[in-house]
Amino acid sequence: MGEVTKTKTEDRSKTASFIRGIQKEYSKISWTSSEDVVKQTSAV
């Protein structure tokens, strides 16, 4: 029983760090895409 609880906690922390990584990547992507939009707009 203790093993199951441990695994669930590990999974949760893995998921949390995974989501955090995605959010970091996503903020990077949205940051660059908004910069690109500004460049395109000023180019026109």
PyMOL Python script that loads the backbone (N, CA, C, O; Angstrom):
from pymol import cmd

cmd.read_pdbstr("""\
ATOM      1  N   MET A   1       0.832  -1.199   0.000  1.00  0.00           N
ATOM      2  CA  MET A   1       0.000   0.000   0.000  1.00  0.00           C
ATOM      3  C   MET A   1       0.871   1.254   0.000  1.00  0.00           C
ATOM      4  O   MET A   1       0.587   2.218  -0.712  1.00  0.00           O
ATOM      5  N   GLY A   2       1.929   1.233   0.802  1.00  0.00           N
ATOM      6  CA  GLY A   2       2.815   2.396   0.867  1.00  0.00           C
ATOM      7  C   GLY A   2       3.478   2.677  -0.470  1.00  0.00           C
ATOM      8  O   GLY A   2       3.724   3.830  -0.825  1.00  0.00           O
ATOM      9  N   GLU A   3       3.767   1.605  -1.211  1.00  0.00           N
ATOM     10  CA  GLU A   3       4.405   1.773  -2.521  1.00  0.00           C
ATOM     11  C   GLU A   3       3.502   2.541  -3.481  1.00  0.00           C
ATOM     12  O   GLU A   3       3.963   3.413  -4.217  1.00  0.00           O
ATOM     13  N   VAL A   4       2.224   2.212  -3.466  1.00  0.00           N
ATOM     14  CA  VAL A   4       1.273   2.858  -4.370  1.00  0.00           C
ATOM     15  C   VAL A   4       1.238   4.356  -4.106  1.00  0.00           C
ATOM     16  O   VAL A   4       1.276   5.161  -5.037  1.00  0.00           O
ATOM     17  N   THR A   5       1.165   4.726  -2.826  1.00  0.00           N
ATOM     18  CA  THR A   5       1.121   6.145  -2.464  1.00  0.00           C
ATOM     19  C   THR A   5       2.376   6.844  -2.939  1.00  0.00           C
ATOM     20  O   THR A   5       2.323   7.953  -3.469  1.00  0.00           O
ATOM     21  N   LYS A   6       3.516   6.179  -2.743  1.00  0.00           N
ATOM     22  CA  LYS A   6       4.794   6.770  -3.150  1.00  0.00           C
ATOM     23  C   LYS A   6       4.808   7.021  -4.657  1.00  0.00           C
ATOM     24  O   LYS A   6       5.216   8.087  -5.118  1.00  0.00           O
ATOM     25  N   THR A   7       4.357   6.024  -5.411  1.00  0.00           N
ATOM     26  CA  THR A   7       4.354   6.150  -6.868  1.00  0.00           C
ATOM     27  C   THR A   7       3.448   7.288  -7.304  1.00  0.00           C
ATOM     28  O   THR A   7       3.796   8.053  -8.205  1.00  0.00           O
ATOM     29  N   LYS A   8       2.289   7.405  -6.671  1.00  0.00           N
ATOM     30  CA  LYS A   8       1.358   8.472  -7.036  1.00  0.00           C
ATOM     31  C   LYS A   8       2.002   9.829  -6.799  1.00  0.00           C
ATOM     32  O   LYS A   8       1.883  10.734  -7.625  1.00  0.00           O
ATOM     33  N   THR A   9       2.685   9.968  -5.665  1.00  0.00           N
ATOM     34  CA  THR A   9       3.338  11.242  -5.353  1.00  0.00           C
ATOM     35  C   THR A   9       4.420  11.539  -6.375  1.00  0.00           C
ATOM     36  O   THR A   9       4.552  12.676  -6.830  1.00  0.00           O
ATOM     37  N   GLU A  10       5.195  10.524  -6.740  1.00  0.00           N
ATOM     38  CA  GLU A  10       6.250  10.708  -7.740  1.00  0.00           C
ATOM     39  C   GLU A  10       5.645  11.121  -9.073  1.00  0.00           C
ATOM     40  O   GLU A  10       6.139  12.034  -9.736  1.00  0.00           O
ATOM     41  N   ASP A  11       4.568  10.440  -9.460  1.00  0.00           N
ATOM     42  CA  ASP A  11       3.892  10.775 -10.718  1.00  0.00           C
ATOM     43  C   ASP A  11       3.421  12.216 -10.697  1.00  0.00           C
ATOM     44  O   ASP A  11       3.554  12.943 -11.682  1.00  0.00           O
ATOM     45  N   ARG A  12       2.864  12.624  -9.552  1.00  0.00           N
ATOM     46  CA  ARG A  12       2.334  13.975  -9.459  1.00  0.00           C
ATOM     47  C   ARG A  12       3.449  14.994  -9.611  1.00  0.00           C
ATOM     48  O   ARG A  12       3.283  15.990 -10.315  1.00  0.00           O
ATOM     49  N   SER A  13       4.583  14.760  -8.963  1.00  0.00           N
ATOM     50  CA  SER A  13       5.693  15.710  -9.065  1.00  0.00           C
ATOM     51  C   SER A  13       6.276  15.695 -10.468  1.00  0.00           C
ATOM     52  O   SER A  13       6.696  16.732 -10.982  1.00  0.00           O
ATOM     53  N   LYS A  14       6.302  14.515 -11.091  1.00  0.00           N
ATOM     54  CA  LYS A  14       6.772  14.425 -12.482  1.00  0.00           C
ATOM     55  C   LYS A  14       5.855  15.235 -13.381  1.00  0.00           C
ATOM     56  O   LYS A  14       6.314  16.008 -14.222  1.00  0.00           O
ATOM     57  N   THR A  15       4.553  15.052 -13.196  1.00  0.00           N
ATOM     58  CA  THR A  15       3.570  15.783 -14.001  1.00  0.00           C
ATOM     59  C   THR A  15       3.717  17.275 -13.778  1.00  0.00           C
ATOM     60  O   THR A  15       3.657  18.057 -14.726  1.00  0.00           O
ATOM     61  N   ALA A  16       3.908  17.674 -12.527  1.00  0.00           N
ATOM     62  CA  ALA A  16       4.038  19.094 -12.199  1.00  0.00           C
ATOM     63  C   ALA A  16       5.245  19.695 -12.898  1.00  0.00           C
ATOM     64  O   ALA A  16       5.148  20.769 -13.492  1.00  0.00           O
ATOM     65  N   SER A  17       6.385  19.013 -12.833  1.00  0.00           N
ATOM     66  CA  SER A  17       7.590  19.529 -13.480  1.00  0.00           C
ATOM     67  C   SER A  17       7.433  19.507 -14.994  1.00  0.00           C
ATOM     68  O   SER A  17       7.955  20.377 -15.691  1.00  0.00           O
ATOM     69  N   PHE A  18       6.710  18.506 -15.504  1.00  0.00           N
ATOM     70  CA  PHE A  18       6.454  18.406 -16.944  1.00  0.00           C
ATOM     71  C   PHE A  18       5.622  19.598 -17.403  1.00  0.00           C
ATOM     72  O   PHE A  18       5.928  20.234 -18.411  1.00  0.00           O
ATOM     73  N   ILE A  19       4.558  19.893 -16.644  1.00  0.00           N
ATOM     74  CA  ILE A  19       3.691  21.031 -16.977  1.00  0.00           C
ATOM     75  C   ILE A  19       4.486  22.325 -16.895  1.00  0.00           C
ATOM     76  O   ILE A  19       4.338  23.213 -17.735  1.00  0.00           O
ATOM     77  N   ARG A  20       5.335  22.423 -15.870  1.00  0.00           N
ATOM     78  CA  ARG A  20       6.146  23.626 -15.705  1.00  0.00           C
ATOM     79  C   ARG A  20       7.047  23.810 -16.918  1.00  0.00           C
ATOM     80  O   ARG A  20       7.212  24.925 -17.413  1.00  0.00           O
ATOM     81  N   GLY A  21       7.628  22.713 -17.395  1.00  0.00           N
ATOM     82  CA  GLY A  21       8.488  22.776 -18.572  1.00  0.00           C
ATOM     83  C   GLY A  21       7.716  23.223 -19.800  1.00  0.00           C
ATOM     84  O   GLY A  21       8.202  24.031 -20.591  1.00  0.00           O
ATOM     85  N   ILE A  22       6.501  22.688 -19.954  1.00  0.00           N
ATOM     86  CA  ILE A  22       5.659  23.080 -21.092  1.00  0.00           C
ATOM     87  C   ILE A  22       5.344  24.564 -21.015  1.00  0.00           C
ATOM     88  O   ILE A  22       5.432  25.273 -22.017  1.00  0.00           O
ATOM     89  N   GLN A  23       4.976  25.038 -19.822  1.00  0.00           N
ATOM     90  CA  GLN A  23       4.635  26.452 -19.660  1.00  0.00           C
ATOM     91  C   GLN A  23       5.829  27.323 -20.005  1.00  0.00           C
ATOM     92  O   GLN A  23       5.680  28.373 -20.628  1.00  0.00           O
ATOM     93  N   LYS A  24       7.026  26.881 -19.595  1.00  0.00           N
ATOM     94  CA  LYS A  24       8.241  27.645 -19.894  1.00  0.00           C
ATOM     95  C   LYS A  24       8.435  27.728 -21.405  1.00  0.00           C
ATOM     96  O   LYS A  24       8.681  28.802 -21.954  1.00  0.00           O
ATOM     97  N   GLU A  25       8.317  26.560 -22.076  1.00  0.00           N
ATOM     98  CA  GLU A  25       8.460  26.517 -23.531  1.00  0.00           C
ATOM     99  C   GLU A  25       7.386  27.360 -24.200  1.00  0.00           C
ATOM    100  O   GLU A  25       7.661  28.090 -25.153  1.00  0.00           O
ATOM    101  N   TYR A  26       6.156  27.253 -23.693  1.00  0.00           N
ATOM    102  CA  TYR A  26       5.041  27.967 -24.304  1.00  0.00           C
ATOM    103  C   TYR A  26       5.244  29.473 -24.185  1.00  0.00           C
ATOM    104  O   TYR A  26       4.994  30.207 -25.141  1.00  0.00           O
ATOM    105  N   SER A  27       5.695  29.939 -23.023  1.00  0.00           N
ATOM    106  CA  SER A  27       5.910  31.379 -22.853  1.00  0.00           C
ATOM    107  C   SER A  27       7.021  31.843 -23.779  1.00  0.00           C
ATOM    108  O   SER A  27       6.981  32.963 -24.289  1.00  0.00           O
ATOM    109  N   LYS A  28       8.023  30.980 -24.001  1.00  0.00           N
ATOM    110  CA  LYS A  28       9.097  31.312 -24.940  1.00  0.00           C
ATOM    111  C   LYS A  28       8.513  31.450 -26.348  1.00  0.00           C
ATOM    112  O   LYS A  28       8.803  32.410 -27.063  1.00  0.00           O
ATOM    113  N   ILE A  29       7.683  30.469 -26.733  1.00  0.00           N
ATOM    114  CA  ILE A  29       7.087  30.453 -28.073  1.00  0.00           C
ATOM    115  C   ILE A  29       6.188  31.665 -28.277  1.00  0.00           C
ATOM    116  O   ILE A  29       6.298  32.359 -29.287  1.00  0.00           O
ATOM    117  N   SER A  30       5.295  31.923 -27.316  1.00  0.00           N
ATOM    118  CA  SER A  30       4.360  33.040 -27.467  1.00  0.00           C
ATOM    119  C   SER A  30       5.125  34.359 -27.483  1.00  0.00           C
ATOM    120  O   SER A  30       4.724  35.303 -28.163  1.00  0.00           O
ATOM    121  N   TRP A  31       6.233  34.427 -26.731  1.00  0.00           N
ATOM    122  CA  TRP A  31       7.050  35.641 -26.709  1.00  0.00           C
ATOM    123  C   TRP A  31       7.655  35.885 -28.084  1.00  0.00           C
ATOM    124  O   TRP A  31       7.596  37.002 -28.600  1.00  0.00           O
ATOM    125  N   THR A  32       8.234  34.853 -28.680  1.00  0.00           N
ATOM    126  CA  THR A  32       8.864  35.010 -29.990  1.00  0.00           C
ATOM    127  C   THR A  32       7.818  35.256 -31.068  1.00  0.00           C
ATOM    128  O   THR A  32       8.048  36.055 -31.975  1.00  0.00           O
ATOM    129  N   SER A  33       6.673  34.584 -30.984  1.00  0.00           N
ATOM    130  CA  SER A  33       5.651  34.770 -32.015  1.00  0.00           C
ATOM    131  C   SER A  33       5.094  36.187 -31.957  1.00  0.00           C
ATOM    132  O   SER A  33       4.804  36.771 -33.001  1.00  0.00           O
ATOM    133  N   SER A  34       4.940  36.751 -30.769  1.00  0.00           N
ATOM    134  CA  SER A  34       4.451  38.130 -30.678  1.00  0.00           C
ATOM    135  C   SER A  34       5.500  39.088 -31.219  1.00  0.00           C
ATOM    136  O   SER A  34       5.156  40.100 -31.830  1.00  0.00           O
ATOM    137  N   GLU A  35       6.776  38.785 -31.005  1.00  0.00           N
ATOM    138  CA  GLU A  35       7.849  39.610 -31.568  1.00  0.00           C
ATOM    139  C   GLU A  35       7.803  39.536 -33.089  1.00  0.00           C
ATOM    140  O   GLU A  35       7.957  40.549 -33.771  1.00  0.00           O
ATOM    141  N   ASP A  36       7.591  38.331 -33.620  1.00  0.00           N
ATOM    142  CA  ASP A  36       7.501  38.142 -35.070  1.00  0.00           C
ATOM    143  C   ASP A  36       6.344  38.949 -35.643  1.00  0.00           C
ATOM    144  O   ASP A  36       6.476  39.568 -36.699  1.00  0.00           O
ATOM    145  N   VAL A  37       5.219  38.942 -34.954  1.00  0.00           N
ATOM    146  CA  VAL A  37       4.048  39.696 -35.412  1.00  0.00           C
ATOM    147  C   VAL A  37       4.393  41.178 -35.477  1.00  0.00           C
ATOM    148  O   VAL A  37       4.033  41.863 -36.434  1.00  0.00           O
ATOM    149  N   VAL A  38       5.088  41.669 -34.462  1.00  0.00           N
ATOM    150  CA  VAL A  38       5.478  43.082 -34.438  1.00  0.00           C
ATOM    151  C   VAL A  38       6.394  43.381 -35.618  1.00  0.00           C
ATOM    152  O   VAL A  38       6.237  44.400 -36.290  1.00  0.00           O
ATOM    153  N   LYS A  39       7.352  42.488 -35.867  1.00  0.00           N
ATOM    154  CA  LYS A  39       8.276  42.671 -36.995  1.00  0.00           C
ATOM    155  C   LYS A  39       7.504  42.706 -38.312  1.00  0.00           C
ATOM    156  O   LYS A  39       7.732  43.576 -39.153  1.00  0.00           O
ATOM    157  N   GLN A  40       6.588  41.750 -38.483  1.00  0.00           N
ATOM    158  CA  GLN A  40       5.807  41.678 -39.720  1.00  0.00           C
ATOM    159  C   GLN A  40       4.964  42.939 -39.893  1.00  0.00           C
ATOM    160  O   GLN A  40       4.861  43.478 -40.995  1.00  0.00           O
ATOM    161  N   THR A  41       4.367  43.400 -38.807  1.00  0.00           N
ATOM    162  CA  THR A  41       3.509  44.586 -38.881  1.00  0.00           C
ATOM    163  C   THR A  41       4.333  45.809 -39.252  1.00  0.00           C
ATOM    164  O   THR A  41       3.915  46.613 -40.086  1.00  0.00           O
ATOM    165  N   SER A  42       5.497  45.951 -38.638  1.00  0.00           N
ATOM    166  CA  SER A  42       6.329  47.120 -38.930  1.00  0.00           C
ATOM    167  C   SER A  42       6.953  46.997 -40.320  1.00  0.00           C
ATOM    168  O   SER A  42       7.274  48.006 -40.947  1.00  0.00           O
ATOM    169  N   ALA A  43       7.127  45.758 -40.807  1.00  0.00           N
ATOM    170  CA  ALA A  43       7.677  45.551 -42.150  1.00  0.00           C
ATOM    171  C   ALA A  43       6.673  46.022 -43.196  1.00  0.00           C
ATOM    172  O   ALA A  43       7.060  46.552 -44.238  1.00  0.00           O
ATOM    173  N   VAL A  44       5.400  45.833 -42.922  1.00  0.00           N
ATOM    174  CA  VAL A  44       4.337  46.273 -43.841  1.00  0.00           C
ATOM    175  C   VAL A  44       4.190  47.772 -43.687  1.00  0.00           C
ATOM    176  O   VAL A  44       3.356  48.382 -44.357  1.00  0.00           O
TER     177      VAL A  44
END
""", "prot")
cmd.dss("prot")
cmd.show_as("cartoon", "prot")
cmd.util.cbc("prot")
cmd.orient("prot")
